Every structure is written in C-alpha cells, then in structure tokens.
Amino acid sequence: MCICINCLYVHKCSTYKYIQQQHQGNTNIVPPEFYPINTIINVNLYNNNIPLQLDWDIIECMSFIDKPGYWKN
C-alpha cells in the first residue's frame, strides 16, 4: 500500500503523480508542485492473467509528513 495517502504532500507530489499515471495510464494530470527526496517505489508483478499486471506503491519517502486521510480532501 502506498504511504502517500497519509502524507501532507499527496495532492502536489511529483512522485505520487507518477504512480497515479502508472496505475491509470493517465497523462492529463496537473503538473506537480512538490518534488520529494529519497523515495522508494515498490513494483509488484502479477502473472495470474495475461497481460502481466503491475502494482506500483511508494513505500518510503524522506519528505513524508503524516496527515492521516488527507488524500480524501
């Protein structure tokens, strides 16, 4: 699970917007305003179906500031 859903910067973060693009294939996302430092992205590969499925998550970020549920706003 992506830690970004509980981060203060979720709505303006460049790395989170990149992850959104990977999940949705959407390139029409608003340009980011915040560039986090030292993020770690985990990509899980699922070969249960064809085509191969990828699940992208940010699991660590040095810029993370805890604000639970902020992604809902």
CHARMM internal coordinates of N, CA and C (Angstrom, degrees):
IC EDIT
DIST 1 N 1 CA 1.4517
DIST 1 CA 1 C 1.5265
ANGL 1 N 1 CA 1 C 109.40
DIST 1 C 2 N 1.2952
ANGL 1 CA 1 C 2 N 115.63
DIHE 1 N 1 CA 1 C 2 N 138.75
DIST 2 N 2 CA 1.4550
ANGL 1 C 2 N 2 CA 122.22
DIHE 1 CA 1 C 2 N 2 CA -178.17
DIST 2 CA 2 C 1.5290
ANGL 2 N 2 CA 2 C 110.60
DIHE 1 C 2 N 2 CA 2 C -73.56
DIST 2 C 3 N 1.3234
ANGL 2 CA 2 C 3 N 116.99
DIHE 2 N 2 CA 2 C 3 N 128.83
DIST 3 N 3 CA 1.4638
ANGL 2 C 3 N 3 CA 121.22
DIHE 2 CA 2 C 3 N 3 CA -179.50
DIST 3 CA 3 C 1.5268
ANGL 3 N 3 CA 3 C 111.99
DIHE 2 C 3 N 3 CA 3 C -70.51
DIST 3 C 4 N 1.3047
ANGL 3 CA 3 C 4 N 117.47
DIHE 3 N 3 CA 3 C 4 N -14.35
DIST 4 N 4 CA 1.4642
ANGL 3 C 4 N 4 CA 122.23
DIHE 3 CA 3 C 4 N 4 CA -173.92
DIST 4 CA 4 C 1.5208
ANGL 4 N 4 CA 4 C 114.14
DIHE 3 C 4 N 4 CA 4 C -61.68
DIST 4 C 5 N 1.3218
ANGL 4 CA 4 C 5 N 117.62
DIHE 4 N 4 CA 4 C 5 N -26.30
DIST 5 N 5 CA 1.4632
ANGL 4 C 5 N 5 CA 118.65
DIHE 4 CA 4 C 5 N 5 CA -177.40
DIST 5 CA 5 C 1.5260
ANGL 5 N 5 CA 5 C 111.94
DIHE 4 C 5 N 5 CA 5 C -63.73
DIST 5 C 6 N 1.3177
ANGL 5 CA 5 C 6 N 117.18
DIHE 5 N 5 CA 5 C 6 N -17.31
DIST 6 N 6 CA 1.4675
ANGL 5 C 6 N 6 CA 120.77
DIHE 5 CA 5 C 6 N 6 CA 178.05
DIST 6 CA 6 C 1.5215
ANGL 6 N 6 CA 6 C 112.16
DIHE 5 C 6 N 6 CA 6 C -112.78
DIST 6 C 7 N 1.3289
ANGL 6 CA 6 C 7 N 117.74
DIHE 6 N 6 CA 6 C 7 N 26.33
DIST 7 N 7 CA 1.4653
ANGL 6 C 7 N 7 CA 121.24
DIHE 6 CA 6 C 7 N 7 CA -177.57
DIST 7 CA 7 C 1.5284
ANGL 7 N 7 CA 7 C 111.21
DIHE 6 C 7 N 7 CA 7 C -111.27
DIST 7 C 8 N 1.2985
ANGL 7 CA 7 C 8 N 115.55
DIHE 7 N 7 CA 7 C 8 N 142.53
DIST 8 N 8 CA 1.4632
ANGL 7 C 8 N 8 CA 123.05
DIHE 7 CA 7 C 8 N 8 CA 177.78
DIST 8 CA 8 C 1.5327
ANGL 8 N 8 CA 8 C 112.29
DIHE 7 C 8 N 8 CA 8 C -58.95
DIST 8 C 9 N 1.3340
ANGL 8 CA 8 C 9 N 118.06
DIHE 8 N 8 CA 8 C 9 N -30.14
DIST 9 N 9 CA 1.4669
ANGL 8 C 9 N 9 CA 122.11
DIHE 8 CA 8 C 9 N 9 CA -174.30
DIST 9 CA 9 C 1.5304
ANGL 9 N 9 CA 9 C 114.44
DIHE 8 C 9 N 9 CA 9 C -94.94
DIST 9 C 10 N 1.3260
ANGL 9 CA 9 C 10 N 118.52
DIHE 9 N 9 CA 9 C 10 N 6.32
DIST 10 N 10 CA 1.4623
ANGL 9 C 10 N 10 CA 121.74
DIHE 9 CA 9 C 10 N 10 CA -171.21
DIST 10 CA 10 C 1.5365
ANGL 10 N 10 CA 10 C 113.42
DIHE 9 C 10 N 10 CA 10 C -53.19
DIST 10 C 11 N 1.3176
ANGL 10 CA 10 C 11 N 119.03
DIHE 10 N 10 CA 10 C 11 N -36.52
DIST 11 N 11 CA 1.4633
ANGL 10 C 11 N 11 CA 121.46
DIHE 10 CA 10 C 11 N 11 CA -174.45
DIST 11 CA 11 C 1.5286
ANGL 11 N 11 CA 11 C 114.15
DIHE 10 C 11 N 11 CA 11 C -80.36
DIST 11 C 12 N 1.3250
ANGL 11 CA 11 C 12 N 116.97
DIHE 11 N 11 CA 11 C 12 N -13.23
DIST 12 N 12 CA 1.4647
ANGL 11 C 12 N 12 CA 118.20
DIHE 11 CA 11 C 12 N 12 CA -177.51
DIST 12 CA 12 C 1.5256
ANGL 12 N 12 CA 12 C 113.36
DIHE 11 C 12 N 12 CA 12 C -129.00
DIST 12 C 13 N 1.3209
ANGL 12 CA 12 C 13 N 118.27
DIHE 12 N 12 CA 12 C 13 N 11.06
DIST 13 N 13 CA 1.4590
ANGL 12 C 13 N 13 CA 123.38
DIHE 12 CA 12 C 13 N 13 CA -173.80
DIST 13 CA 13 C 1.5362
ANGL 13 N 13 CA 13 C 112.41
DIHE 12 C 13 N 13 CA 13 C -84.21
DIST 13 C 14 N 1.3056
ANGL 13 CA 13 C 14 N 116.36
DIHE 13 N 13 CA 13 C 14 N 129.96
DIST 14 N 14 CA 1.4649
ANGL 13 C 14 N 14 CA 121.54
DIHE 13 CA 13 C 14 N 14 CA -179.24
DIST 14 CA 14 C 1.5302
ANGL 14 N 14 CA 14 C 112.17
DIHE 13 C 14 N 14 CA 14 C -65.33
DIST 14 C 15 N 1.3106
ANGL 14 CA 14 C 15 N 117.60
DIHE 14 N 14 CA 14 C 15 N -39.26
DIST 15 N 15 CA 1.4592
ANGL 14 C 15 N 15 CA 120.28
DIHE 14 CA 14 C 15 N 15 CA -178.51
DIST 15 CA 15 C 1.5231
ANGL 15 N 15 CA 15 C 110.47
DIHE 14 C 15 N 15 CA 15 C -70.15
DIST 15 C 16 N 1.3117
ANGL 15 CA 15 C 16 N 118.03
DIHE 15 N 15 CA 15 C 16 N -40.74
DIST 16 N 16 CA 1.4601
ANGL 15 C 16 N 16 CA 120.30
DIHE 15 CA 15 C 16 N 16 CA 178.31
DIST 16 CA 16 C 1.5287
ANGL 16 N 16 CA 16 C 110.40
DIHE 15 C 16 N 16 CA 16 C -64.77
DIST 16 C 17 N 1.3209
ANGL 16 CA 16 C 17 N 117.04
DIHE 16 N 16 CA 16 C 17 N -39.55
DIST 17 N 17 CA 1.4622
ANGL 16 C 17 N 17 CA 120.01
DIHE 16 CA 16 C 17 N 17 CA 177.88
DIST 17 CA 17 C 1.5338
ANGL 17 N 17 CA 17 C 110.92
DIHE 16 C 17 N 17 CA 17 C -63.63
DIST 17 C 18 N 1.3239
ANGL 17 CA 17 C 18 N 116.90
DIHE 17 N 17 CA 17 C 18 N -35.48
DIST 18 N 18 CA 1.4609
ANGL 17 C 18 N 18 CA 121.04
DIHE 17 CA 17 C 18 N 18 CA 175.46
DIST 18 CA 18 C 1.5335
ANGL 18 N 18 CA 18 C 110.47
DIHE 17 C 18 N 18 CA 18 C -63.02
DIST 18 C 19 N 1.3294
ANGL 18 CA 18 C 19 N 116.55
DIHE 18 N 18 CA 18 C 19 N -43.89
DIST 19 N 19 CA 1.4658
ANGL 18 C 19 N 19 CA 121.61
DIHE 18 CA 18 C 19 N 19 CA 178.44
DIST 19 CA 19 C 1.5255
ANGL 19 N 19 CA 19 C 109.93
DIHE 18 C 19 N 19 CA 19 C -62.13
DIST 19 C 20 N 1.3246
ANGL 19 CA 19 C 20 N 117.62
DIHE 19 N 19 CA 19 C 20 N -41.86
DIST 20 N 20 CA 1.4614
ANGL 19 C 20 N 20 CA 121.21
DIHE 19 CA 19 C 20 N 20 CA 177.00
DIST 20 CA 20 C 1.5244
ANGL 20 N 20 CA 20 C 110.67
DIHE 19 C 20 N 20 CA 20 C -58.77
DIST 20 C 21 N 1.3113
ANGL 20 CA 20 C 21 N 116.55
DIHE 20 N 20 CA 20 C 21 N -42.57
DIST 21 N 21 CA 1.4614
ANGL 20 C 21 N 21 CA 120.63
DIHE 20 CA 20 C 21 N 21 CA 178.93
DIST 21 CA 21 C 1.5230
ANGL 21 N 21 CA 21 C 111.17
DIHE 20 C 21 N 21 CA 21 C -62.14
DIST 21 C 22 N 1.3169
ANGL 21 CA 21 C 22 N 117.21
DIHE 21 N 21 CA 21 C 22 N -38.41
DIST 22 N 22 CA 1.4596
ANGL 21 C 22 N 22 CA 120.91
DIHE 21 CA 21 C 22 N 22 CA -179.95
DIST 22 CA 22 C 1.5304
ANGL 22 N 22 CA 22 C 110.72
DIHE 21 C 22 N 22 CA 22 C -67.05
DIST 22 C 23 N 1.3121
ANGL 22 CA 22 C 23 N 116.99
DIHE 22 N 22 CA 22 C 23 N -38.52
DIST 23 N 23 CA 1.4689
ANGL 22 C 23 N 23 CA 120.98
DIHE 22 CA 22 C 23 N 23 CA 179.99
DIST 23 CA 23 C 1.5277
ANGL 23 N 23 CA 23 C 111.60
DIHE 22 C 23 N 23 CA 23 C -72.49
DIST 23 C 24 N 1.3038
ANGL 23 CA 23 C 24 N 116.85
DIHE 23 N 23 CA 23 C 24 N -40.96
DIST 24 N 24 CA 1.4563
ANGL 23 C 24 N 24 CA 121.31
DIHE 23 CA 23 C 24 N 24 CA -170.76
DIST 24 CA 24 C 1.5169
ANGL 24 N 24 CA 24 C 113.77
DIHE 23 C 24 N 24 CA 24 C -104.06
DIST 24 C 25 N 1.3188
ANGL 24 CA 24 C 25 N 117.09
DIHE 24 N 24 CA 24 C 25 N -15.65
DIST 25 N 25 CA 1.4594
ANGL 24 C 25 N 25 CA 119.15
DIHE 24 CA 24 C 25 N 25 CA -174.68
DIST 25 CA 25 C 1.5123
ANGL 25 N 25 CA 25 C 111.95
DIHE 24 C 25 N 25 CA 25 C 67.78
DIST 25 C 26 N 1.3256
ANGL 25 CA 25 C 26 N 116.70
DIHE 25 N 25 CA 25 C 26 N 19.23
DIST 26 N 26 CA 1.4579
ANGL 25 C 26 N 26 CA 122.45
DIHE 25 CA 25 C 26 N 26 CA -175.66
DIST 26 CA 26 C 1.5217
ANGL 26 N 26 CA 26 C 110.41
DIHE 25 C 26 N 26 CA 26 C -93.73
DIST 26 C 27 N 1.3201
ANGL 26 CA 26 C 27 N 116.89
DIHE 26 N 26 CA 26 C 27 N 123.84
DIST 27 N 27 CA 1.4647
ANGL 26 C 27 N 27 CA 120.99
DIHE 26 CA 26 C 27 N 27 CA 178.10
DIST 27 CA 27 C 1.5227
ANGL 27 N 27 CA 27 C 111.91
DIHE 26 C 27 N 27 CA 27 C -105.10
DIST 27 C 28 N 1.3328
ANGL 27 CA 27 C 28 N 117.78
DIHE 27 N 27 CA 27 C 28 N 4.46
DIST 28 N 28 CA 1.4647
ANGL 27 C 28 N 28 CA 122.04
DIHE 27 CA 27 C 28 N 28 CA -178.70
DIST 28 CA 28 C 1.5236
ANGL 28 N 28 CA 28 C 112.09
DIHE 27 C 28 N 28 CA 28 C -98.93
DIST 28 C 29 N 1.3024
ANGL 28 CA 28 C 29 N 116.87
DIHE 28 N 28 CA 28 C 29 N 35.99
DIST 29 N 29 CA 1.4603
ANGL 28 C 29 N 29 CA 121.51
DIHE 28 CA 28 C 29 N 29 CA -179.66
DIST 29 CA 29 C 1.5287
ANGL 29 N 29 CA 29 C 109.34
DIHE 28 C 29 N 29 CA 29 C -89.33
DIST 29 C 30 N 1.3323
ANGL 29 CA 29 C 30 N 116.59
DIHE 29 N 29 CA 29 C 30 N 143.04
DIST 30 N 30 CA 1.4661
ANGL 29 C 30 N 30 CA 122.70
DIHE 29 CA 29 C 30 N 30 CA -179.52
DIST 30 CA 30 C 1.5307
ANGL 30 N 30 CA 30 C 109.72
DIHE 29 C 30 N 30 CA 30 C -56.21
DIST 30 C 31 N 1.3243
ANGL 30 CA 30 C 31 N 117.77
DIHE 30 N 30 CA 30 C 31 N 136.65
DIST 31 N 31 CA 1.4707
ANGL 30 C 31 N 31 CA 120.19
DIHE 30 CA 30 C 31 N 31 CA 179.62
DIST 31 CA 31 C 1.5306
ANGL 31 N 31 CA 31 C 111.98
DIHE 30 C 31 N 31 CA 31 C -57.19
DIST 31 C 32 N 1.3299
ANGL 31 CA 31 C 32 N 117.04
DIHE 31 N 31 CA 31 C 32 N 142.14
DIST 32 N 32 CA 1.4653
ANGL 31 C 32 N 32 CA 120.43
DIHE 31 CA 31 C 32 N 32 CA -178.56
DIST 32 CA 32 C 1.5238
ANGL 32 N 32 CA 32 C 112.42
DIHE 31 C 32 N 32 CA 32 C -71.62
DIST 32 C 33 N 1.3220
ANGL 32 CA 32 C 33 N 114.91
DIHE 32 N 32 CA 32 C 33 N 156.15
DIST 33 N 33 CA 1.4587
ANGL 32 C 33 N 33 CA 121.95
DIHE 32 CA 32 C 33 N 33 CA 177.20
DIST 33 CA 33 C 1.5217
ANGL 33 N 33 CA 33 C 111.81
DIHE 32 C 33 N 33 CA 33 C -114.48
DIST 33 C 34 N 1.3410
ANGL 33 CA 33 C 34 N 116.63
DIHE 33 N 33 CA 33 C 34 N -10.32
DIST 34 N 34 CA 1.4590
ANGL 33 C 34 N 34 CA 121.59
DIHE 33 CA 33 C 34 N 34 CA -174.64
DIST 34 CA 34 C 1.5246
ANGL 34 N 34 CA 34 C 109.34
DIHE 33 C 34 N 34 CA 34 C -130.98
DIST 34 C 35 N 1.3251
ANGL 34 CA 34 C 35 N 116.61
DIHE 34 N 34 CA 34 C 35 N 134.53
DIST 35 N 35 CA 1.4623
ANGL 34 C 35 N 35 CA 122.72
DIHE 34 CA 34 C 35 N 35 CA -179.87
DIST 35 CA 35 C 1.5290
ANGL 35 N 35 CA 35 C 108.73
DIHE 34 C 35 N 35 CA 35 C -119.66
DIST 35 C 36 N 1.3341
ANGL 35 CA 35 C 36 N 116.93
DIHE 35 N 35 CA 35 C 36 N 103.15
DIST 36 N 36 CA 1.4594
ANGL 35 C 36 N 36 CA 120.71
DIHE 35 CA 35 C 36 N 36 CA -175.77
DIST 36 CA 36 C 1.5247
ANGL 36 N 36 CA 36 C 112.35
DIHE 35 C 36 N 36 CA 36 C -71.97
DIST 36 C 37 N 1.3217
ANGL 36 CA 36 C 37 N 115.79
DIHE 36 N 36 CA 36 C 37 N 164.39
DIST 37 N 37 CA 1.4606
ANGL 36 C 37 N 37 CA 120.36
DIHE 36 CA 36 C 37 N 37 CA 178.69
DIST 37 CA 37 C 1.5296
ANGL 37 N 37 CA 37 C 109.87
DIHE 36 C 37 N 37 CA 37 C -111.15
DIST 37 C 38 N 1.3084
ANGL 37 CA 37 C 38 N 114.51
DIHE 37 N 37 CA 37 C 38 N 147.00
DIST 38 N 38 CA 1.4645
ANGL 37 C 38 N 38 CA 123.53
DIHE 37 CA 37 C 38 N 38 CA 174.02
DIST 38 CA 38 C 1.5221
ANGL 38 N 38 CA 38 C 114.46
DIHE 37 C 38 N 38 CA 38 C 49.78
DIST 38 C 39 N 1.3139
ANGL 38 CA 38 C 39 N 115.60
DIHE 38 N 38 CA 38 C 39 N 59.08
DIST 39 N 39 CA 1.4604
ANGL 38 C 39 N 39 CA 119.49
DIHE 38 CA 38 C 39 N 39 CA 175.59
DIST 39 CA 39 C 1.5229
ANGL 39 N 39 CA 39 C 109.49
DIHE 38 C 39 N 39 CA 39 C -91.44
DIST 39 C 40 N 1.3225
ANGL 39 CA 39 C 40 N 115.40
DIHE 39 N 39 CA 39 C 40 N 148.70
DIST 40 N 40 CA 1.4600
ANGL 39 C 40 N 40 CA 121.64
DIHE 39 CA 39 C 40 N 40 CA 174.32
DIST 40 CA 40 C 1.5149
ANGL 40 N 40 CA 40 C 107.19
DIHE 39 C 40 N 40 CA 40 C -119.41
DIST 40 C 41 N 1.3230
ANGL 40 CA 40 C 41 N 116.19
DIHE 40 N 40 CA 40 C 41 N 123.06
DIST 41 N 41 CA 1.4544
ANGL 40 C 41 N 41 CA 122.70
DIHE 40 CA 40 C 41 N 41 CA 179.65
DIST 41 CA 41 C 1.5233
ANGL 41 N 41 CA 41 C 108.44
DIHE 40 C 41 N 41 CA 41 C -105.44
DIST 41 C 42 N 1.3183
ANGL 41 CA 41 C 42 N 115.87
DIHE 41 N 41 CA 41 C 42 N 131.70
DIST 42 N 42 CA 1.4573
ANGL 41 C 42 N 42 CA 122.61
DIHE 41 CA 41 C 42 N 42 CA 177.23
DIST 42 CA 42 C 1.5266
ANGL 42 N 42 CA 42 C 107.78
DIHE 41 C 42 N 42 CA 42 C -108.02
DIST 42 C 43 N 1.3284
ANGL 42 CA 42 C 43 N 116.37
DIHE 42 N 42 CA 42 C 43 N 128.40
DIST 43 N 43 CA 1.4611
ANGL 42 C 43 N 43 CA 120.73
DIHE 42 CA 42 C 43 N 43 CA 177.31
DIST 43 CA 43 C 1.5248
ANGL 43 N 43 CA 43 C 108.02
DIHE 42 C 43 N 43 CA 43 C -118.58
DIST 43 C 44 N 1.3239
ANGL 43 CA 43 C 44 N 115.16
DIHE 43 N 43 CA 43 C 44 N 118.61
DIST 44 N 44 CA 1.4608
ANGL 43 C 44 N 44 CA 120.74
DIHE 43 CA 43 C 44 N 44 CA 177.08
DIST 44 CA 44 C 1.5206
ANGL 44 N 44 CA 44 C 108.88
DIHE 43 C 44 N 44 CA 44 C -97.65
DIST 44 C 45 N 1.3087
ANGL 44 CA 44 C 45 N 116.07
DIHE 44 N 44 CA 44 C 45 N 135.51
DIST 45 N 45 CA 1.4593
ANGL 44 C 45 N 45 CA 122.00
DIHE 44 CA 44 C 45 N 45 CA 178.57
DIST 45 CA 45 C 1.5181
ANGL 45 N 45 CA 45 C 108.93
DIHE 44 C 45 N 45 CA 45 C -104.33
DIST 45 C 46 N 1.3222
ANGL 45 CA 45 C 46 N 116.54
DIHE 45 N 45 CA 45 C 46 N 129.71
DIST 46 N 46 CA 1.4502
ANGL 45 C 46 N 46 CA 121.80
DIHE 45 CA 45 C 46 N 46 CA 177.81
DIST 46 CA 46 C 1.5167
ANGL 46 N 46 CA 46 C 108.53
DIHE 45 C 46 N 46 CA 46 C -117.81
DIST 46 C 47 N 1.3071
ANGL 46 CA 46 C 47 N 115.49
DIHE 46 N 46 CA 46 C 47 N 121.47
DIST 47 N 47 CA 1.4517
ANGL 46 C 47 N 47 CA 120.98
DIHE 46 CA 46 C 47 N 47 CA -177.63
DIST 47 CA 47 C 1.5315
ANGL 47 N 47 CA 47 C 110.83
DIHE 46 C 47 N 47 CA 47 C -110.05
DIST 47 C 48 N 1.3249
ANGL 47 CA 47 C 48 N 117.17
DIHE 47 N 47 CA 47 C 48 N 31.61
DIST 48 N 48 CA 1.4617
ANGL 47 C 48 N 48 CA 121.09
DIHE 47 CA 47 C 48 N 48 CA 179.58
DIST 48 CA 48 C 1.5212
ANGL 48 N 48 CA 48 C 111.98
DIHE 47 C 48 N 48 CA 48 C -76.19
DIST 48 C 49 N 1.2937
ANGL 48 CA 48 C 49 N 115.48
DIHE 48 N 48 CA 48 C 49 N -31.10
DIST 49 N 49 CA 1.4671
ANGL 48 C 49 N 49 CA 121.18
DIHE 48 CA 48 C 49 N 49 CA -178.91
DIST 49 CA 49 C 1.5163
ANGL 49 N 49 CA 49 C 109.25
DIHE 48 C 49 N 49 CA 49 C -127.83
DIST 49 C 50 N 1.2815
ANGL 49 CA 49 C 50 N 114.96
DIHE 49 N 49 CA 49 C 50 N 162.52
DIST 50 N 50 CA 1.4620
ANGL 49 C 50 N 50 CA 119.49
DIHE 49 CA 49 C 50 N 50 CA 171.99
DIST 50 CA 50 C 1.5150
ANGL 50 N 50 CA 50 C 105.27
DIHE 49 C 50 N 50 CA 50 C -106.92
DIST 50 C 51 N 1.2965
ANGL 50 CA 50 C 51 N 121.60
DIHE 50 N 50 CA 50 C 51 N 126.48
DIST 51 N 51 CA 1.4549
ANGL 50 C 51 N 51 CA 127.88
DIHE 50 CA 50 C 51 N 51 CA 8.50
DIST 51 CA 51 C 1.5360
ANGL 51 N 51 CA 51 C 112.34
DIHE 50 C 51 N 51 CA 51 C -80.47
DIST 51 C 52 N 1.2939
ANGL 51 CA 51 C 52 N 114.30
DIHE 51 N 51 CA 51 C 52 N 167.87
DIST 52 N 52 CA 1.4582
ANGL 51 C 52 N 52 CA 122.73
DIHE 51 CA 51 C 52 N 52 CA 178.41
DIST 52 CA 52 C 1.5291
ANGL 52 N 52 CA 52 C 109.32
DIHE 51 C 52 N 52 CA 52 C -59.23
DIST 52 C 53 N 1.3217
ANGL 52 CA 52 C 53 N 117.29
DIHE 52 N 52 CA 52 C 53 N 138.13
DIST 53 N 53 CA 1.4525
ANGL 52 C 53 N 53 CA 121.43
DIHE 52 CA 52 C 53 N 53 CA 179.44
DIST 53 CA 53 C 1.5264
ANGL 53 N 53 CA 53 C 110.11
DIHE 52 C 53 N 53 CA 53 C -106.97
DIST 53 C 54 N 1.3333
ANGL 53 CA 53 C 54 N 115.95
DIHE 53 N 53 CA 53 C 54 N 140.37
DIST 54 N 54 CA 1.4617
ANGL 53 C 54 N 54 CA 122.74
DIHE 53 CA 53 C 54 N 54 CA 178.52
DIST 54 CA 54 C 1.5200
ANGL 54 N 54 CA 54 C 109.43
DIHE 53 C 54 N 54 CA 54 C -117.40
DIST 54 C 55 N 1.3224
ANGL 54 CA 54 C 55 N 116.66
DIHE 54 N 54 CA 54 C 55 N 137.90
DIST 55 N 55 CA 1.4536
ANGL 54 C 55 N 55 CA 122.22
DIHE 54 CA 54 C 55 N 55 CA 176.01
DIST 55 CA 55 C 1.5250
ANGL 55 N 55 CA 55 C 107.74
DIHE 54 C 55 N 55 CA 55 C -121.12
DIST 55 C 56 N 1.3245
ANGL 55 CA 55 C 56 N 117.22
DIHE 55 N 55 CA 55 C 56 N 114.95
DIST 56 N 56 CA 1.4554
ANGL 55 C 56 N 56 CA 124.22
DIHE 55 CA 55 C 56 N 56 CA -175.22
DIST 56 CA 56 C 1.5304
ANGL 56 N 56 CA 56 C 110.52
DIHE 55 C 56 N 56 CA 56 C -99.88
DIST 56 C 57 N 1.3262
ANGL 56 CA 56 C 57 N 117.24
DIHE 56 N 56 CA 56 C 57 N 132.49
DIST 57 N 57 CA 1.4623
ANGL 56 C 57 N 57 CA 122.49
DIHE 56 CA 56 C 57 N 57 CA 177.60
DIST 57 CA 57 C 1.5259
ANGL 57 N 57 CA 57 C 110.54
DIHE 56 C 57 N 57 CA 57 C -144.69
DIST 57 C 58 N 1.3216
ANGL 57 CA 57 C 58 N 116.42
DIHE 57 N 57 CA 57 C 58 N 142.53
DIST 58 N 58 CA 1.4552
ANGL 57 C 58 N 58 CA 121.29
DIHE 57 CA 57 C 58 N 58 CA 170.84
DIST 58 CA 58 C 1.5248
ANGL 58 N 58 CA 58 C 105.91
DIHE 57 C 58 N 58 CA 58 C -92.19
DIST 58 C 59 N 1.3179
ANGL 58 CA 58 C 59 N 116.45
DIHE 58 N 58 CA 58 C 59 N 120.40
DIST 59 N 59 CA 1.4614
ANGL 58 C 59 N 59 CA 119.54
DIHE 58 CA 58 C 59 N 59 CA -174.87
DIST 59 CA 59 C 1.5276
ANGL 59 N 59 CA 59 C 113.22
DIHE 58 C 59 N 59 CA 59 C -107.41
DIST 59 C 60 N 1.3330
ANGL 59 CA 59 C 60 N 116.79
DIHE 59 N 59 CA 59 C 60 N -13.39
DIST 60 N 60 CA 1.4653
ANGL 59 C 60 N 60 CA 119.96
DIHE 59 CA 59 C 60 N 60 CA 177.51
DIST 60 CA 60 C 1.5204
ANGL 60 N 60 CA 60 C 109.14
DIHE 59 C 60 N 60 CA 60 C -153.79
DIST 60 C 61 N 1.3313
ANGL 60 CA 60 C 61 N 115.94
DIHE 60 N 60 CA 60 C 61 N 143.46
DIST 61 N 61 CA 1.4605
ANGL 60 C 61 N 61 CA 121.35
DIHE 60 CA 60 C 61 N 61 CA -179.69
DIST 61 CA 61 C 1.5269
ANGL 61 N 61 CA 61 C 108.69
DIHE 60 C 61 N 61 CA 61 C -158.28
DIST 61 C 62 N 1.3147
ANGL 61 CA 61 C 62 N 116.81
DIHE 61 N 61 CA 61 C 62 N 125.42
DIST 62 N 62 CA 1.4616
ANGL 61 C 62 N 62 CA 120.86
DIHE 61 CA 61 C 62 N 62 CA -179.66
DIST 62 CA 62 C 1.5319
ANGL 62 N 62 CA 62 C 111.91
DIHE 61 C 62 N 62 CA 62 C -71.93
DIST 62 C 63 N 1.3226
ANGL 62 CA 62 C 63 N 118.35
DIHE 62 N 62 CA 62 C 63 N -16.07
DIST 63 N 63 CA 1.4604
ANGL 62 C 63 N 63 CA 121.61
DIHE 62 CA 62 C 63 N 63 CA 178.97
DIST 63 CA 63 C 1.5234
ANGL 63 N 63 CA 63 C 112.96
DIHE 62 C 63 N 63 CA 63 C -91.65
DIST 63 C 64 N 1.3130
ANGL 63 CA 63 C 64 N 117.64
DIHE 63 N 63 CA 63 C 64 N -1.08
DIST 64 N 64 CA 1.4603
ANGL 63 C 64 N 64 CA 122.80
DIHE 63 CA 63 C 64 N 64 CA -176.74
DIST 64 CA 64 C 1.5319
ANGL 64 N 64 CA 64 C 111.35
DIHE 63 C 64 N 64 CA 64 C -60.29
DIST 64 C 65 N 1.3408
ANGL 64 CA 64 C 65 N 115.35
DIHE 64 N 64 CA 64 C 65 N 127.92
DIST 65 N 65 CA 1.4618
ANGL 64 C 65 N 65 CA 122.54
DIHE 64 CA 64 C 65 N 65 CA 172.32
DIST 65 CA 65 C 1.5225
ANGL 65 N 65 CA 65 C 106.51
DIHE 64 C 65 N 65 CA 65 C -125.65
DIST 65 C 66 N 1.3185
ANGL 65 CA 65 C 66 N 116.18
DIHE 65 N 65 CA 65 C 66 N 118.01
DIST 66 N 66 CA 1.4610
ANGL 65 C 66 N 66 CA 122.76
DIHE 65 CA 65 C 66 N 66 CA -173.65
DIST 66 CA 66 C 1.5261
ANGL 66 N 66 CA 66 C 112.29
DIHE 65 C 66 N 66 CA 66 C -64.94
DIST 66 C 67 N 1.3154
ANGL 66 CA 66 C 67 N 115.65
DIHE 66 N 66 CA 66 C 67 N 122.60
DIST 67 N 67 CA 1.4692
ANGL 66 C 67 N 67 CA 123.05
DIHE 66 CA 66 C 67 N 67 CA 172.59
DIST 67 CA 67 C 1.5280
ANGL 67 N 67 CA 67 C 106.04
DIHE 66 C 67 N 67 CA 67 C -147.70
DIST 67 C 68 N 1.3382
ANGL 67 CA 67 C 68 N 117.06
DIHE 67 N 67 CA 67 C 68 N 80.10
DIST 68 N 68 CA 1.4692
ANGL 67 C 68 N 68 CA 121.98
DIHE 67 CA 67 C 68 N 68 CA -173.99
DIST 68 CA 68 C 1.5274
ANGL 68 N 68 CA 68 C 113.75
DIHE 67 C 68 N 68 CA 68 C -51.12
DIST 68 C 69 N 1.3306
ANGL 68 CA 68 C 69 N 115.28
DIHE 68 N 68 CA 68 C 69 N 131.75
DIST 69 N 69 CA 1.4502
ANGL 68 C 69 N 69 CA 122.26
DIHE 68 CA 68 C 69 N 69 CA 176.56
DIST 69 CA 69 C 1.5014
ANGL 69 N 69 CA 69 C 115.55
DIHE 68 C 69 N 69 CA 69 C 77.79
DIST 69 C 70 N 1.3286
ANGL 69 CA 69 C 70 N 119.09
DIHE 69 N 69 CA 69 C 70 N 5.37
DIST 70 N 70 CA 1.4780
ANGL 69 C 70 N 70 CA 121.44
DIHE 69 CA 69 C 70 N 70 CA -175.50
DIST 70 CA 70 C 1.5170
ANGL 70 N 70 CA 70 C 112.35
DIHE 69 C 70 N 70 CA 70 C -62.94
DIST 70 C 71 N 1.3200
ANGL 70 CA 70 C 71 N 119.11
DIHE 70 N 70 CA 70 C 71 N -27.76
DIST 71 N 71 CA 1.4661
ANGL 70 C 71 N 71 CA 122.70
DIHE 70 CA 70 C 71 N 71 CA -179.22
DIST 71 CA 71 C 1.5296
ANGL 71 N 71 CA 71 C 111.92
DIHE 70 C 71 N 71 CA 71 C -61.32
DIST 71 C 72 N 1.3283
ANGL 71 CA 71 C 72 N 118.16
DIHE 71 N 71 CA 71 C 72 N -21.85
DIST 72 N 72 CA 1.4735
ANGL 71 C 72 N 72 CA 121.35
DIHE 71 CA 71 C 72 N 72 CA -178.62
DIST 72 CA 72 C 1.5209
ANGL 72 N 72 CA 72 C 112.13
DIHE 71 C 72 N 72 CA 72 C -72.87
DIST 72 C 73 N 1.3332
ANGL 72 CA 72 C 73 N 117.00
DIHE 72 N 72 CA 72 C 73 N -22.66
DIST 73 N 73 CA 1.4780
ANGL 72 C 73 N 73 CA 121.02
DIHE 72 CA 72 C 73 N 73 CA -176.56
DIST 73 CA 73 C 1.5068
ANGL 73 N 73 CA 73 C 111.69
DIHE 72 C 73 N 73 CA 73 C -74.66
END
COOR INIT
IC SEED 1 N 1 CA 1 C
IC BUILD
